[in-house]
Amino acid sequence: MAKPINFKVTFDEVPEPIRQDGAGATDPGPRDILRALENPDMLVPPITDAGTVPNLRFSFSDTNMILKHGGWSRQITSRELPIATTLAGVNMRLTPGGVRELHWHKQVEWSFMTVGRARITAVDQNGLNFIADVGVGDLWYFPPGIPHSIQGLEEGCEFLLVFDAGDFSDLDTFTITDWFAHTPKEVLSANFGVPISAFEDIPTQQKYIFQAEVPGPLESVAIPDPFGTRNFTHNLLGQTPITSPGGSVRIVDSTNFPVSEQIAAALVEIVPGGMRELHWHPNNDEWQYVLTGTGRMTAFAADGTARTFDIRAGDVGYMPFCYGHYIQNTGTETLWYLEVFKSNRYADISLTQWMALVPDQLVRDNLNVGSELMNALRKEKWPVVRFPGYTYGT
């Protein structure tokens, strides 16, 4: 007779869904202990969580990788995170010389470089061309329909791409190799004015990502353009930040990056013990990408509902329009993340500033609070606050 399967786990400290007041019970399994360790606020939610809030977090580590000679890509769209209807993200890596082939999209492409350097090219509808090298902390923005390419330089590169449609797929892209492969060669011959034999070796399907030689110095590939050039990049990390006791924020939108007509963003730094203050956004949903560190956030969805999530590097978070929320650094290293919006302008409402700029007695009557809180309210925003002596979990 076969022995029963032993589901016993061997971790020294197994987290259990039990609150300090005794609510809950042990979970003998089967279970994923590593997931429980990564998500303490889902295993034992704060007592303030209530009601039903949809999933607002998904990790790139749980996505399918597309592996090519020259690099890889993976994506988080509304297929993986159904609540994310306004924006979708692609994480891509290119080797030294690796090429994301010449292509264009129906959607806006906004990108943030996280590792290494790349060369990007673009040509707009008026023949204005653009060739530039971008590095860590740089952005680029390509409007819909603008053809472009990306190629890794000597050290290769990794970057985040954001598109202004939740159901976007990076495989549903207009590529030059795919178009050539699906156009009769006599038509190609007529279009370019060369013999059909010139197209004997063209690819039979799209390349998507492929390996090539590392390109030479920028000046060696410059192409004189009689129509002029157009800028599609912005150095976000080099931008002067808005600082406050818990960290900093760098905001980029159409006011300081004019080409970015449909995407606004903020690069947020939260030091250990810091927190992105209680706030909400009055213009659109917030799409988040965690660059470093660990944290937690609670979504306040109105009507007595709220849910808390644990987040870490490589995660995508999503906060629906007008949901109140915060992000707290729960680790020992600085938490960096991006807030991205389908909007031409960045906007947020600070709970503290709002309370400070309405009549004092009105706030007191609403919340049954006294002078200790009222005297602490600030009329200026502190996007990131810090609480000396605060210990996570108290």
N, C-alpha and C positions, 0 to 999 in steps of 0.2 A: 504494500500500500504506500502510495506516495506521501512524503511528509508535507505538512502544510507550509505555505510560503511564510518566511519570517520577515515581517515588515519592520522589525525593530531598528531604530536609528542609533548611531553610535556617537553623535555629537555630545561634547561634554556639557554644553548648556543649550538645551532645546527650548526655544521660545514657545510659550503657550498662550492661547487666547483667554487670558484671565486678567481682570483689572485688580488693582490693589485692594479694592473694596470687596473682592471675592466674586464679582460678576463674571460669568463665563465658565469654562471647564477645560480640561486638558484635551488635546487632539492626538489620539494614539496613531493616527495615520490610516492609510498612506498619505504622505504629504511631502511637499518640497521645502525642506528646511532652509535651503539657501534663499529661496524666495521670501520666506518668513523673516529671515534675518535682514533682508534688504528692505522689507516693508513693515516696520514695526507699527506704524500708524494705521495700517490696514488690518493687521492682525489684532491689534488692540486699539480701536479707534478712540480718539478723544471723546469724552462724554458729551461734548457739544455737537458732534456729528449726528445728523438725523435725516430721515427721509431718503429719497432715491435721487442720487445725482449720477449721471452716466460716467463711464470711465473717461478720465481726462489725461491719461498718460500712456505712452507706449515707447519702448526702447528700440533703438536701431539694432541692438544686439539680438532682438527677436525677429528680425526681418530676413528675407531671402537675399543672399549675395549673388550678384551677376559678375562672374569672373571672366576677364578677358586678358589677352596678352597686351600689356600696356596699362592695366589698372583694374579697378572694380567699382561697382556702384550698388547702392541699396536705397530703398525709399520708404517713406511713411506717408500714406495718403488716407483718404476717407475709407479705403478698404481695410486698412489696419486700425485706424482710429476714427470710427464713424462720426463722432461729434465734430471732427475737423473739416468743416465744409468750405471754409474760405481760402485756406492755404494748404499746400502740400510741400514736403521736403525730400530732397535727395542728398545723400552723403556719398561723395565720390573721391576716389584716390587715383592719381596718375603717377606712373613711374617716371624716372628721368627720360624725357623724350616721348612718353606716352601721350596720345592724342585723343581728346573727345572730338570726333570728326566735325567737319563743317556741317552746320545744321541750323534750324530755326524752329520756333515754337509758336503755337497759337496763344500762349500765355506769357505773362511777364516772367523774366528770370532775374532774381536777386540773389547775390552770392556773397558769402563771407569766407575768407581764406583762413584756415586754422593751422595748417602745417606747410612749410616749404614755400616754393615760388612757382608761378606759372606765367605763360605768355598767352594773352587773349587777343583775338582779332574780331573786328566787326566792320560792316559797311551798311550805311543806312539808305533809305529810299532816294536820297538826293546825291548819292555817290560819295558822301563824306566817309572816309575810312578811319580806322582806329587800330593801332597796334601798341600794346603796352605790356610791361611786366608787372605783376602784382605779387605781394608777399603777405605774411601773417598780419591780420588786422585790416586788410584792404577789402573793399566791397567792389562789386561791379553790378550793373543793372542794364539789362537789354529789354527794350520794349517788345511787344508781340510782333512777330514777323521779321525782326532784324536778324540777318544771318551772322553767325559767329562761330568761334572755335576756342578750345582751351588746350594747352599743351604744357606738360610738366617740364621744368627747367632742370638744372644739374642735380638738385637734391630731391626732385619729385615734389608732389604736393598732395594735400587733402583739403577739401572744402565742403561747405554746406551750400546747397542750392534751394531756394524757396520759390514756389510758383503760385500765382494768384488764383488757383482752382483746387478745391479739395480732392477732386477725383482725377487729378492730373496723373499721367504715367510717363516716365522718362523714355519708355519704349515707344510711346505714341508721339514720335518726333519726326519732323521733316529733315531727312539727311541727304547729303549730296550723293553718296554712294547708292542709296536706295532708289533715288530718282533716276540716276543713270541706269541702274540695273533694270528698271521697269519702263524704259523709254526705247522704242525701236531705234536701232543703230542708224538707220537711214535718216531718222529725224535728228539725231545728234549730229550726223554729218552735215545736214542742211543748216542746222542752227549755228554750228561753229565754222562752217566753210572749210572742212578738212575731209579727207577720204574716210570711208567707213573703217578702213584698216587701222586708223588711229585709235579705235575703241576695242581692238581685239582682246586686250587684257584687263578691261575694267572689271571691278568686282561684280559677282552675280547676286550679292545681297549686301545689306548695309554692314559697315564695319563697327559702328557704334563707338568702341574704344579700340585703338590699335597701337602697336609699338612702332616708333620711328626714332630717328637720330635726334639728340638734343640740339635745338636750334642755336645758331650763332648769336653774337651780341645784337642787341636791338638795332643799333645803327646799321648793321650789315644787312638787315632784312627790311629796312625802311622803304616804302613805296611812295614816290612822289605822286601826289594826288592833285589834279587840277581843280578839284572842287573843294579842297580843304579837309579838315579833320573835325572829329566830334569826340568829346570826352564821355566815357561810360564808367569811370572809376572814382572811388572816394576812399581816403585813408581814415577809417573810423578810429583805429587805435591811436592814431596821431592827433586826434581831435582833443581839445581841452575839455576835461570832464567836469560835470557838476558834482562837487564833493559834499559829503555830509558825514556825521560821525561813524556810520556803519559801512561806508564804502563810497561808490561813485556810480554815475550814470553818464553815458555818452549817447546823445539823441541824434538821429539822422533821418531826414525826410526831405521833401521837395524844397524846403526853405534853404538848406545848406548843400543839397545834392540835387540840383534842378532836374536832372533827367529822370529821377525816381518819382514818377508821377502817380504811381499806384501802390507803392510800398513805403511804409514808415517803420522805423525800428529803434531799439535802444539796446546798448551793450551795458549790462548791469554787473557791478562788482559788489559782493557782500562778504565782508571779512568775518572770521569766526566770532560768534556772538552777535552778529548783525542780522538785520531783517529788512527786506523790502517792505516799506510801510503798508498798512491797510489802505487799499485804494481800489479804484475800478476805472475802466476805460469807456468813455462816452461815444466813441466813434465806430469801433468794430471789435470782433473777436481778437484775442491775443494768442499767437502761436509762439511757443517757447522752445529753445534748444539749449540744453545744459552743456557747457563747455568743460568745466572742472568742478570738483567738489560734490557735496551731498546736501540735501535740504528737504524741507517739507513745505507743503502749501495746503491751505484749506480754501475750498470754493464755497462761498455763501451764495446760494441760488434763490433766495427769497422764499416766502411761504413756509418757513420753518424747516428748510432743508439745507444741509451742508455736508461736505465730505472732504476728508483729509488724505493727501497722497504724499508718499516719499519719492524724492527725485534724486537722480545722480547723473554723472557725466555720461553723455550719449543718449539721454532721454529727450523725448519730445513731449511737452506739456501743452495743454489747450485750455484756455479760459474763455467761455462764451461771453458775448457782449453784455456788459454791465454787471457781470458777477463780481461781487466783492471778494478780494483775496489778498494774500501776502505770500512772500517766500522767505523762509527762515533758513539761515545756514546752520546745519546740525552737525557739522564736522569740524575738523581741526585745520583744514586748508581753505583758502579763499574760494568761494563759490562764484563762478562767472557764468552768465547765461545771456541769451538774446531774447528780447521781446520783439515780435514781428507782427505787423498789422497790414491788412489790405486797406490802405488809406494813403492819401497824399500828405497828411499831417499827423504827427504824434500828439496824443492827448491823454492825460490821466487826471482823475479827481482824487485828491488826498482827503481821507476821512478827517485827519487832524486839522487841516487848513479849513475845511468846510465848517467844522464845529467852532473854530476860532473866529469865523467871520459871520456868524449869526448871533442874535442877541443872547447874552449870557444866561439870562433867566429861562429862555426857551430851551436851551440845552439841559439846564438843571432839572426843569420840569419833565422833560422827555425821559431822562435817564436816572433820575433820583440820585444825582451825584452832588458833591460839594466842592469847596474851593481847592482842594488838593489837585483834582483833575483839571478844573477850569484854569487854574494858574499855570498849568503845564502846557496848555494848548499853544501852538505856534501858528502865526499868520503866514510864515514862509514855509514852503515845502522842504522837508528833509526826505528825499526819495528813499534813502536807506538809513535806518536808525540802528542804534546799538544800546544794549542794556548791560552795563557793567555788573559783573557778579551773577548774571543769569546762567543757569545750568539747564541744558536741554533735558526735558522729561519731568521738570518740577511743576 
